Amino acid sequence: MSSLTRFFQSLTGLKSRPMTREKADTLLLLGACALVLLPHASHLPMWIVASCGLLLGWRGWLTFRGNRMPPRWLLLPVVALAMAGVYWTHKTFFGRDAGVAMLTLLLTLKLLEMHARRDLFVVLFLSFFLILSSFFYSQSIGTALTTVVAVIALLTTQISFQYTGVVPPLRKRLRVGATILGLAAPVTLVLFLLFPRIEGPLWGMPGDAQGSGRTGLSDSMSPGNISKLANSEEIAFRAKFEGPVPEKSQRYWRGIVLSNFDGRTWTPLRPHQQRRMVQIDFLGDPLHYQITLEPHGRRWLFALDVPQGLPHIAGNSAGFSQELQLSASQPITDRLRYDVVSHVDYRLQANERPGYLQQWLDLPPGFNPRTLEYAGQLSRNARSNAELVDAVLKNFREQNFRYTLEPPPLGRHVIDEFLFDTRAGFCEHYSGAFVVLMRALSIPARVVTGYQGGEINPADGFMTVRQSDAHAWAEVWLDQRGWVRVDPTAAVAPDRVEKNLGSVIPRRVLGGLFSLDASGNGFVQRWLSLRQNLEAVTNTWNQWVLNYTPQRQKKFFESIGFPDVDWQTMVSVMLACVIAAVAVVVLPLLLQQKKRDPLDALYQQFCQRMARHGVQRELHEGPRAYATRLTSEASPLRPETKLALARFLELYETVRYGAPAGNTRSSHLSTLKSLLAECR
């Protein structure tokens, strides 16, 4: 016996003896339930995760020790406390989050109240339902793989409890469970492709999805809120270009436009301040590409600066604001794909009337007096607005300004303190200060936030834009040129635009152990290559599985010869394909099935019938010994029945071990059937 085994037995109090089948099956069930609960640990409150772990541990300890289950008078207060905790956490017993929380607690509590076979099936059914509910929160490949493992474990557990007599090894039972799941795969694929789709999320309700939407950029900007995203490797969206890919210096993904300033925070124009007509002169060749936008819980969309028109979004609609901010009519709570055409060379509202430009000249009174004084000095020496823009950028470039993720805190006059005291900041500091200076110089200006950059993934050809690519720049209005993009950050840190953020400020990865600019570190490079491959696989999953929309299903039906398909045709084709899939699975099994000897079948029926009458054949008994016991005086059967039984077993023994000729065997089989009927 190994020392590890002795140590384990000393902890559990078990002696050196084989584990009983009941304990082994129960522990297998607990392991399967743990796999079912594992995906829910990421979104359940911590007290529920801890409670489920304690309840599973309690049930496992009782199994190891062989102790009795806790009495109901003890379980009822625990259930009441658990339900009270759910209500205290969610303020309701209804909805997705509260419902899943209750089911997880009830599953673990039910394990402490198992007394009959029906309780086992209740636990299994609850487990299968919880597996489905995990897709309410995540539909990633990881969740799908965890689900497959959990289903195999549950099927193996169910099979284990069904065995009578000698139980096969666990490896063989796992193989049987995996085989059952594999046999269902063809039908699953057919249903996925052909079951009529509806608009909206496949898993969950829109309200639930909205509540869990993730947010990257905010609809306001103050010093420090964009720099918080600099170390986030979370993907904001992906782009697939049909033709040439623009240079990094042209990859400005327009998002939220901020024009109102209260002295510290930038916010968008109020709706009544906006009008719809936008004049754009497109120059150069267009860029055609497709965006796959991750859910962020807000309405705004992203496109290369500037988009040529509105994208078509199934189940949603898009619109432009006066400031060319692209947004959807509904919050983006599910992964969204849309096609866009953009021009990186353009003239935006070049002939705008001065009256409409006033709203981009407003500054709050009583703020930043040194900035206003500095603007007055600049205006006395410049001959045009373009020269004023160049003068401010030259000041950023030549003075001791620093680009940093950790700038010093700023007080009431944030622009003054940044320009003349700290001179250290991130993109929101430079863009905000630049726009304030422009407005102080009577030049219409506004802040634009979005993303700048993006890296092509060589594994699949998609451009990946991350939250760390979040950026803020400025737009100024110049006579005869319209709105012109100016990135003051590029004057201080040009590599931020020409290369990436990591070339200017090292971004930490793997828990801060390494930085992404460590080009000489082979481990980091291998890690980055692995991440690109994993992201390519995830993107393929997103594109072909999670984004299998009704429109794509319609195109699939058209590709197999069903144009303008309606739901009746869909159902008919689906049923036909399901039958074909079942046939593909079942027919090989039937052909491989061994033919059963009719003599053995009759003997099996005889033994089953005797077992129902309370005289079951023992495993070691042959036909003669079995006949002796059945016809003994202690047997409860009637004399005429005993006679038929003896004749049946005697004839069976003769046919089985005497090896009669073919015709004689057939006649004996007929006689055995008659005797079996008399044995009733």
Secondary structure as the mmCIF struct_conf table of DSSP 4:
data_model
#
loop_
_struct_conf.conf_type_id
_struct_conf.id
_struct_conf.beg_label_comp_id
_struct_conf.beg_label_asym_id
_struct_conf.beg_label_seq_id
_struct_conf.end_label_comp_id
_struct_conf.end_label_asym_id
_struct_conf.end_label_seq_id
HELX_RH_AL_P HELX_RH_AL_P1 SER A 3 THR A 12
TURN_TY1_P TURN_TY1_P1 GLY A 13 GLY A 13
BEND BEND1 SER A 16 ARG A 17
HELX_LH_PP_P HELX_LH_PP_P1 PRO A 18 THR A 20
HELX_RH_AL_P HELX_RH_AL_P2 ARG A 21 LEU A 37
HELX_RH_3T_P HELX_RH_3T_P1 LEU A 38 SER A 42
TURN_TY1_P TURN_TY1_P2 HIS A 43 HIS A 43
BEND BEND2 LEU A 44 LEU A 44
HELX_RH_AL_P HELX_RH_AL_P3 MET A 46 ARG A 65
TURN_TY1_P TURN_TY1_P3 GLY A 66 GLY A 66
HELX_LH_PP_P HELX_LH_PP_P2 ASN A 67 PRO A 71
HELX_RH_AL_P HELX_RH_AL_P4 ARG A 72 HIS A 90
BEND BEND3 LYS A 91 PHE A 93
BEND BEND4 GLY A 95 GLY A 95
HELX_RH_AL_P HELX_RH_AL_P5 ARG A 96 LYS A 110
HELX_RH_3T_P HELX_RH_3T_P2 LEU A 111 GLU A 113
BEND BEND5 ALA A 116 ALA A 116
HELX_RH_AL_P HELX_RH_AL_P6 ARG A 117 SER A 133
HELX_RH_3T_P HELX_RH_3T_P3 SER A 134 PHE A 136
TURN_TY1_P TURN_TY1_P4 TYR A 137 TYR A 137
BEND BEND6 SER A 140 SER A 140
HELX_RH_AL_P HELX_RH_AL_P7 ILE A 141 GLN A 162
BEND BEND7 GLY A 165 VAL A 166
HELX_LH_PP_P HELX_LH_PP_P3 VAL A 167 PRO A 169
HELX_RH_AL_P HELX_RH_AL_P8 LEU A 170 LEU A 194
BEND BEND8 PHE A 195 PHE A 195
HELX_LH_PP_P HELX_LH_PP_P4 PRO A 196 ARG A 197
BEND BEND9 GLU A 199 GLY A 200
BEND BEND10 LEU A 202 GLY A 204
HELX_RH_AL_P HELX_RH_AL_P9 PRO A 206 GLY A 211
TURN_TY1_P TURN_TY1_P5 SER A 212 SER A 212
BEND BEND11 LEU A 217 LEU A 217
BEND BEND12 ASP A 219 SER A 220
STRN STRN1 MET A 221 MET A 221
TURN_TY1_P TURN_TY1_P6 PRO A 223 ILE A 226
HELX_RH_3T_P HELX_RH_3T_P4 SER A 227 LEU A 229
TURN_TY1_P TURN_TY1_P7 ALA A 230 ASN A 231
STRN STRN2 ILE A 235 PHE A 241
BEND BEND13 GLU A 242 GLY A 243
HELX_LH_PP_P HELX_LH_PP_P5 PRO A 244 GLU A 247
HELX_RH_3T_P HELX_RH_3T_P5 LYS A 248 GLN A 250
STRN STRN3 TYR A 252 LEU A 258
STRN STRN4 ASN A 260 PHE A 261
BEND BEND14 GLY A 263 ARG A 264
STRN STRN5 TRP A 266 THR A 267
HELX_LH_PP_P HELX_LH_PP_P6 PRO A 268 ARG A 270
HELX_RH_3T_P HELX_RH_3T_P6 PRO A 271 GLN A 273
BEND BEND15 ARG A 276 ARG A 276
STRN STRN6 ILE A 280 LEU A 283
BEND BEND16 GLY A 284 GLY A 284
STRN STRN7 LEU A 287 LEU A 293
HELX_LH_PP_P HELX_LH_PP_P7 GLU A 294 PRO A 295
BEND BEND17 GLY A 297 ARG A 299
STRN STRN8 TRP A 300 TRP A 300
STRN STRN9 ALA A 303 LEU A 304
BEND BEND18 ASP A 305 VAL A 306
STRN STRN10 PRO A 307 PRO A 307
BEND BEND19 GLN A 308 GLY A 309
HELX_LH_PP_P HELX_LH_PP_P8 LEU A 310 HIS A 312
TURN_TY1_P TURN_TY1_P8 ALA A 314 GLY A 315
BEND BEND20 ASN A 316 ASN A 316
STRN STRN11 ALA A 318 PHE A 320
TURN_TY1_P TURN_TY1_P9 GLN A 322 GLU A 323
STRN STRN12 LEU A 326 ALA A 328
BEND BEND21 SER A 329 GLN A 330
BEND BEND22 ASP A 334 ASP A 334
STRN STRN13 LEU A 336 SER A 342
BEND BEND23 VAL A 344 VAL A 344
STRN STRN14 ASP A 345 LEU A 348
BEND BEND24 GLN A 349 GLN A 349
TURN_TY1_P TURN_TY1_P10 ALA A 350 ASN A 351
HELX_RH_AL_P HELX_RH_AL_P10 PRO A 354 LEU A 357
HELX_RH_3T_P HELX_RH_3T_P7 GLN A 358 TRP A 360
TURN_TY1_P TURN_TY1_P11 LEU A 361 LEU A 361
TURN_TY1_P TURN_TY1_P12 PRO A 365 GLY A 366
BEND BEND25 PHE A 367 PHE A 367
HELX_RH_AL_P HELX_RH_AL_P11 PRO A 369 ASN A 381
BEND BEND26 ARG A 383 SER A 384
HELX_RH_AL_P HELX_RH_AL_P12 ASN A 385 GLU A 398
BEND BEND27 GLN A 399 GLN A 399
STRN STRN15 ARG A 402 TYR A 403
BEND BEND28 LEU A 405 GLU A 406
HELX_LH_PP_P HELX_LH_PP_P9 PRO A 407 PRO A 409
BEND BEND29 ARG A 412 HIS A 413
HELX_RH_AL_P HELX_RH_AL_P13 VAL A 414 GLU A 417
HELX_RH_PI_P HELX_RH_PI_P1 PHE A 418 THR A 422
STRN STRN16 ALA A 424 GLY A 425
HELX_RH_AL_P HELX_RH_AL_P14 CYS A 427 ALA A 440
TURN_TY1_P TURN_TY1_P13 LEU A 441 SER A 442
STRN STRN17 ALA A 445 GLN A 452
STRN STRN18 GLU A 455 ILE A 456
TURN_TY1_P TURN_TY1_P14 PRO A 458 ASP A 460
HELX_LH_PP_P HELX_LH_PP_P10 PHE A 462 PHE A 462
STRN STRN19 MET A 463 ARG A 466
HELX_RH_3T_P HELX_RH_3T_P8 GLN A 467 ASP A 469
STRN STRN20 ALA A 470 LEU A 478
TURN_TY1_P TURN_TY1_P15 ASP A 479 ARG A 481
STRN STRN21 GLY A 482 VAL A 486
HELX_RH_AL_P HELX_RH_AL_P15 PRO A 488 VAL A 492
TURN_TY1_P TURN_TY1_P16 PRO A 494 PRO A 494
HELX_RH_AL_P HELX_RH_AL_P16 ASP A 495 GLU A 498
TURN_TY1_P TURN_TY1_P17 LYS A 499 LYS A 499
HELX_RH_3T_P HELX_RH_3T_P9 LEU A 501 SER A 503
TURN_TY1_P TURN_TY1_P18 VAL A 504 VAL A 504
BEND BEND30 ILE A 505 ILE A 505
HELX_LH_PP_P HELX_LH_PP_P11 PRO A 506 ARG A 507
STRN STRN22 ARG A 508 VAL A 509
TURN_TY1_P TURN_TY1_P19 LEU A 510 LEU A 513
STRN STRN23 PHE A 514 SER A 515
TURN_TY1_P TURN_TY1_P20 LEU A 516 ASP A 517
TURN_TY1_P TURN_TY1_P21 SER A 519 GLY A 520
HELX_RH_AL_P HELX_RH_AL_P17 GLY A 522 TRP A 541
HELX_RH_PI_P HELX_RH_PI_P2 ASN A 542 LEU A 546
TURN_TY1_P TURN_TY1_P22 ASN A 547 ASN A 547
HELX_RH_AL_P HELX_RH_AL_P18 PRO A 550 SER A 559
TURN_TY1_P TURN_TY1_P23 ILE A 560 GLY A 561
TURN_TY1_P TURN_TY1_P24 PRO A 563 ASP A 564
HELX_RH_AL_P HELX_RH_AL_P19 TRP A 567 GLN A 592
BEND BEND31 GLN A 593 GLN A 593
HELX_LH_PP_P HELX_LH_PP_P12 LYS A 594 ASP A 597
HELX_RH_AL_P HELX_RH_AL_P20 PRO A 598 ARG A 612
TURN_TY1_P TURN_TY1_P25 HIS A 613 GLY A 614
HELX_LH_PP_P HELX_LH_PP_P13 GLN A 616 GLU A 618
TURN_TY1_P TURN_TY1_P26 LEU A 619 HIS A 620
HELX_RH_AL_P HELX_RH_AL_P21 PRO A 623 LEU A 630
TURN_TY1_P TURN_TY1_P27 THR A 631 THR A 631
BEND BEND32 SER A 632 SER A 632
TURN_TY1_P TURN_TY1_P28 GLU A 633 ALA A 634
BEND BEND33 LEU A 637 LEU A 637
HELX_RH_AL_P HELX_RH_AL_P22 PRO A 639 GLY A 658
HELX_RH_AL_P HELX_RH_AL_P23 GLY A 662 GLU A 678
TURN_TY1_P TURN_TY1_P29 CYS A 679 CYS A 679
#
